[in-house]
């Protein structure tokens, strides 16, 4: 079963593995190296109380897109970010681009 096209896992390979008990399951491959998201469209300095999820809500329209912000920046754990740190804002991608359900 492939991942939803808007998911952060959309372009990752799906593998079938055998567990130690003999059962098989599907797992998603790791994203190494990190994806190239294009030239950042801007930068945002973090303020006191900012979390990556809140910044994603503000800039990308959904807090569930926090991973797009982290993919666009040097590898760092989200809890290591603090006031004064600056995040590059990624260009719209499949998971952030607005689409219409119907035409007018």
DAPE-V203573 format. One record per backbone hydrogen bond with DSSP energy under -1.0 kcal/mol. CO is the residue of the C=O (numbers start at 0). NH is the residue of the N-H. E is the energy in kcal/mol with one decimal. If there is no record, write none. Layout:
co->[CO | CO]
nh->[NH | NH]
e->[E | E]
This chain:
co->[3 | 6 | 8 | 12 | 14 | 16 | 18 | 22 | 24 | 26 | 29 | 41 | 43 | 45 | 46 | 50 | 51 | 52 | 53 | 54 | 55 | 61 | 62 | 64 | 65 | 66 | 67 | 69 | 76 | 77 | 81 | 84 | 86 | 88 | 92 | 92]
nh->[6 | 9 | 11 | 28 | 26 | 24 | 21 | 18 | 16 | 14 | 31 | 88 | 86 | 83 | 49 | 54 | 55 | 56 | 57 | 58 | 59 | 64 | 65 | 67 | 69 | 70 | 71 | 72 | 79 | 80 | 84 | 45 | 43 | 40 | 95 | 96]
e->[-2.0 | -1.5 | -1.6 | -3.1 | -2.7 | -2.3 | -2.1 | -3.3 | -2.9 | -3.2 | -1.1 | -3.0 | -2.7 | -2.7 | -2.3 | -2.3 | -2.3 | -2.0 | -2.1 | -2.9 | -2.7 | -1.6 | -1.1 | -1.6 | -1.8 | -2.5 | -1.2 | -1.2 | -2.2 | -1.2 | -2.1 | -3.3 | -2.4 | -2.6 | -1.3 | -2.3]
